[in-house]
């Protein structure tokens, strides 16, 4: 049993330390998250834990439980115009979960978890747009950390739209977060 520790999901450092603690727990052979990792009785594997912890930190939303349609309605993530009006949409990681896990397996210090935070990006696509993607669980050959997180979409018609949506979405998120912190002080 892992001893309890203080969690801080409001800062990059706190999130990185929580991810590293979960990673160490997985390395001890227990994939499901016990109490003491920021959830009462919830049981999450490593991928789900990233969706919850990084999702709440970066987007203010639990990326594990929100559906694609709810994400469109809330304008929760970068998305294409087609996805905004599509009957069927998909919420996906621009850097696949499998790639994030492969990187996580090599992490030796909590500070290296900042890489996972930076690479964790969610997008909303229509099902038709998703079918255009040829790489579903990997990044293009030659891709490395520091390259564009949208590299899988580079030659697809919605690439530039996603990049622009991400830029606008980040500005909106910053405003909402700073506004809510200000409101808390009043």
NUTOR-530286 format. One record per residue (C-alpha): residue number from 1; residue in one letter; x, y, z. Coordinates in Angstrom, 2 decimals. Layout:
<rs>
<NUM, "A", <X, Y, Z>>;
...
</rs>
This chain:
<rs>
<1, "X", <0.00, 0.00, 0.00>>;
<2, "X", <1.35, 3.37, -1.00>>;
<3, "X", <1.41, 5.98, 1.76>>;
<4, "X", <-0.89, 8.97, 1.31>>;
<5, "X", <0.52, 12.18, -0.03>>;
<6, "X", <-0.72, 15.71, -0.65>>;
<7, "X", <-1.98, 16.27, -4.18>>;
<8, "X", <-2.04, 19.56, -6.03>>;
<9, "X", <-3.92, 19.47, -9.32>>;
<10, "X", <-3.82, 23.25, -9.79>>;
<11, "X", <-0.15, 23.56, -10.82>>;
<12, "X", <2.00, 21.92, -13.52>>;
<13, "X", <4.37, 20.72, -10.81>>;
<14, "X", <1.54, 19.21, -8.78>>;
<15, "X", <0.07, 17.45, -11.81>>;
<16, "X", <3.51, 16.15, -12.86>>;
<17, "X", <4.10, 14.76, -9.35>>;
<18, "X", <0.67, 13.09, -9.30>>;
<19, "X", <1.32, 11.48, -12.69>>;
<20, "X", <4.72, 10.26, -11.55>>;
<21, "X", <3.22, 8.79, -8.37>>;
<22, "X", <0.62, 6.96, -10.47>>;
<23, "X", <3.35, 5.77, -12.84>>;
<24, "X", <5.36, 4.41, -9.90>>;
<25, "X", <2.22, 2.67, -8.64>>;
<26, "X", <1.78, 1.03, -12.05>>;
<27, "X", <5.41, -0.07, -12.00>>;
<28, "X", <4.71, -1.83, -8.71>>;
<29, "X", <2.17, -3.93, -10.59>>;
<30, "X", <-1.17, -2.32, -9.71>>;
<31, "X", <-2.84, -0.76, -12.74>>;
<32, "X", <-5.91, 0.52, -10.93>>;
<33, "X", <-5.65, 3.68, -8.85>>;
<34, "X", <-6.31, 3.31, -5.11>>;
<35, "X", <-7.70, 6.01, -2.84>>;
<36, "X", <-5.19, 8.77, -2.19>>;
<37, "X", <-4.53, 9.73, -5.80>>;
<38, "X", <-7.14, 12.44, -5.97>>;
<39, "X", <-10.20, 10.24, -6.33>>;
<40, "X", <-12.33, 8.80, -3.58>>;
<41, "X", <-13.15, 5.27, -4.70>>;
<42, "X", <-12.64, 5.71, -8.43>>;
<43, "X", <-10.52, 3.11, -10.15>>;
<44, "X", <-8.51, 4.38, -13.12>>;
<45, "X", <-5.81, 2.80, -15.22>>;
<46, "X", <-2.87, 4.97, -16.30>>;
<47, "X", <-4.49, 6.22, -19.52>>;
<48, "X", <-7.72, 7.12, -17.73>>;
<49, "X", <-5.75, 8.82, -14.98>>;
<50, "X", <-4.04, 11.06, -17.55>>;
<51, "X", <-7.43, 11.89, -19.07>>;
<52, "X", <-8.79, 12.91, -15.67>>;
<53, "X", <-5.78, 14.67, -14.14>>;
<54, "X", <-4.28, 16.42, -17.18>>;
<55, "X", <-7.75, 16.99, -18.66>>;
<56, "X", <-8.91, 18.86, -15.58>>;
<57, "X", <-5.65, 20.84, -15.43>>;
<58, "X", <-5.47, 21.84, -19.11>>;
<59, "X", <-9.14, 22.02, -20.06>>;
<60, "X", <-11.04, 22.20, -16.78>>;
<61, "X", <-12.88, 19.01, -17.78>>;
<62, "X", <-12.56, 15.32, -17.01>>;
<63, "X", <-11.52, 14.06, -20.45>>;
<64, "X", <-12.24, 10.48, -19.39>>;
<65, "X", <-15.99, 10.91, -19.01>>;
<66, "X", <-17.05, 13.71, -21.37>>;
<67, "X", <-18.65, 12.52, -24.59>>;
<68, "X", <-17.79, 14.00, -27.94>>;
<69, "X", <-21.24, 15.59, -28.29>>;
<70, "X", <-21.03, 17.16, -24.80>>;
<71, "X", <-17.55, 18.47, -25.64>>;
<72, "X", <-18.93, 20.11, -28.80>>;
<73, "X", <-21.78, 21.69, -26.87>>;
<74, "X", <-19.40, 23.08, -24.23>>;
<75, "X", <-16.77, 24.05, -26.82>>;
<76, "X", <-14.39, 22.19, -24.51>>;
<77, "X", <-11.60, 21.39, -26.95>>;
<78, "X", <-10.17, 22.45, -30.30>>;
<79, "X", <-12.41, 21.16, -33.07>>;
<80, "X", <-13.17, 21.50, -36.74>>;
<81, "X", <-16.18, 23.35, -38.17>>;
<82, "X", <-17.44, 20.06, -39.58>>;
<83, "X", <-17.34, 18.51, -36.08>>;
<84, "X", <-19.37, 21.39, -34.64>>;
<85, "X", <-22.30, 20.41, -36.85>>;
<86, "X", <-21.77, 16.67, -37.31>>;
<87, "X", <-24.19, 14.03, -36.11>>;
<88, "X", <-21.33, 11.81, -34.98>>;
<89, "X", <-18.11, 13.13, -33.46>>;
<90, "X", <-15.09, 11.63, -31.80>>;
<91, "X", <-12.95, 12.99, -28.98>>;
<92, "X", <-9.39, 11.92, -29.55>>;
<93, "X", <-5.83, 12.56, -28.43>>;
<94, "X", <-3.76, 14.36, -31.05>>;
<95, "X", <-0.78, 12.39, -29.70>>;
<96, "X", <-2.29, 8.91, -29.21>>;
<97, "X", <-2.56, 7.43, -25.73>>;
<98, "X", <-0.34, 4.57, -26.85>>;
<99, "X", <2.46, 7.05, -27.67>>;
<100, "X", <1.97, 8.79, -24.32>>;
<101, "X", <2.27, 5.43, -22.56>>;
<102, "X", <5.42, 4.51, -24.49>>;
<103, "X", <6.97, 7.80, -23.39>>;
<104, "X", <5.78, 7.33, -19.81>>;
<105, "X", <7.50, 3.95, -19.61>>;
<106, "X", <10.85, 5.73, -20.06>>;
<107, "X", <10.24, 8.39, -17.39>>;
<108, "X", <12.59, 8.21, -14.41>>;
<109, "X", <11.90, 11.49, -12.55>>;
<110, "X", <8.70, 13.42, -11.84>>;
<111, "X", <10.03, 16.45, -13.77>>;
<112, "X", <9.94, 14.40, -16.96>>;
<113, "X", <6.14, 14.17, -16.60>>;
<114, "X", <5.93, 17.74, -17.91>>;
<115, "X", <6.42, 16.13, -21.33>>;
<116, "X", <3.18, 14.16, -20.91>>;
<117, "X", <1.31, 17.30, -19.86>>;
<118, "X", <2.57, 19.17, -22.92>>;
<119, "X", <1.80, 16.35, -25.34>>;
<120, "X", <-1.68, 15.66, -23.93>>;
<121, "X", <-4.03, 17.41, -26.35>>;
<122, "X", <-7.63, 16.58, -27.12>>;
<123, "X", <-9.40, 17.41, -30.37>>;
<124, "X", <-12.94, 16.89, -31.62>>;
<125, "X", <-13.39, 15.56, -35.14>>;
<126, "X", <-16.37, 14.31, -37.07>>;
<127, "X", <-16.44, 10.57, -37.63>>;
<128, "X", <-15.80, 11.21, -41.34>>;
<129, "X", <-12.70, 13.28, -40.51>>;
<130, "X", <-11.50, 10.58, -38.14>>;
<131, "X", <-11.73, 8.03, -40.96>>;
<132, "X", <-9.23, 10.13, -42.96>>;
<133, "X", <-6.49, 9.55, -40.37>>;
<134, "X", <-4.12, 6.76, -41.36>>;
<135, "X", <-2.15, 6.71, -38.10>>;
<136, "X", <-4.52, 5.88, -35.24>>;
<137, "X", <-2.11, 4.73, -32.54>>;
<138, "X", <1.21, 6.20, -33.62>>;
<139, "X", <2.83, 9.40, -34.79>>;
<140, "X", <4.42, 9.84, -38.23>>;
<141, "X", <7.88, 8.39, -38.85>>;
<142, "X", <10.54, 10.78, -37.64>>;
<143, "X", <8.21, 12.63, -35.22>>;
<144, "X", <9.90, 13.55, -31.95>>;
<145, "X", <9.06, 15.46, -28.77>>;
<146, "X", <8.93, 19.14, -29.63>>;
<147, "X", <7.41, 18.57, -33.06>>;
<148, "X", <3.81, 19.58, -33.74>>;
<149, "X", <1.30, 17.60, -31.68>>;
<150, "X", <-1.00, 17.65, -34.73>>;
<151, "X", <1.52, 15.94, -37.02>>;
<152, "X", <-0.85, 13.02, -37.66>>;
<153, "X", <-3.20, 15.45, -39.39>>;
<154, "X", <-0.56, 17.35, -41.39>>;
<155, "X", <-1.68, 16.29, -44.88>>;
<156, "X", <-5.40, 16.27, -44.10>>;
<157, "X", <-7.78, 19.05, -45.15>>;
<158, "X", <-8.54, 20.10, -41.55>>;
<159, "X", <-4.95, 20.45, -40.27>>;
<160, "X", <-4.74, 24.26, -40.44>>;
<161, "X", <-8.22, 24.57, -38.99>>;
<162, "X", <-7.24, 22.49, -35.95>>;
<163, "X", <-4.07, 24.50, -35.39>>;
<164, "X", <-6.08, 27.75, -35.49>>;
<165, "X", <-8.80, 26.31, -33.27>>;
<166, "X", <-6.18, 25.30, -30.73>>;
<167, "X", <-4.69, 28.80, -30.70>>;
<168, "X", <-8.10, 30.42, -30.19>>;
<169, "X", <-9.18, 27.81, -27.68>>;
<170, "X", <-6.05, 28.29, -25.54>>;
<171, "X", <-6.68, 32.04, -25.39>>;
<172, "X", <-10.29, 31.45, -24.35>>;
<173, "X", <-9.28, 28.92, -21.68>>;
<174, "X", <-6.74, 31.34, -20.21>>;
<175, "X", <-9.39, 34.02, -20.01>>;
<176, "X", <-11.92, 31.71, -18.35>>;
<177, "X", <-9.37, 30.44, -15.81>>;
<178, "X", <-8.10, 33.90, -14.92>>;
<179, "X", <-11.66, 35.22, -14.68>>;
<180, "X", <-12.74, 32.40, -12.35>>;
<181, "X", <-9.71, 32.97, -10.09>>;
<182, "X", <-10.54, 36.66, -9.96>>;
<183, "X", <-14.17, 35.88, -9.15>>;
<184, "X", <-13.02, 33.64, -6.26>>;
<185, "X", <-11.14, 36.56, -4.73>>;
<186, "X", <-14.20, 38.87, -4.86>>;
</rs>
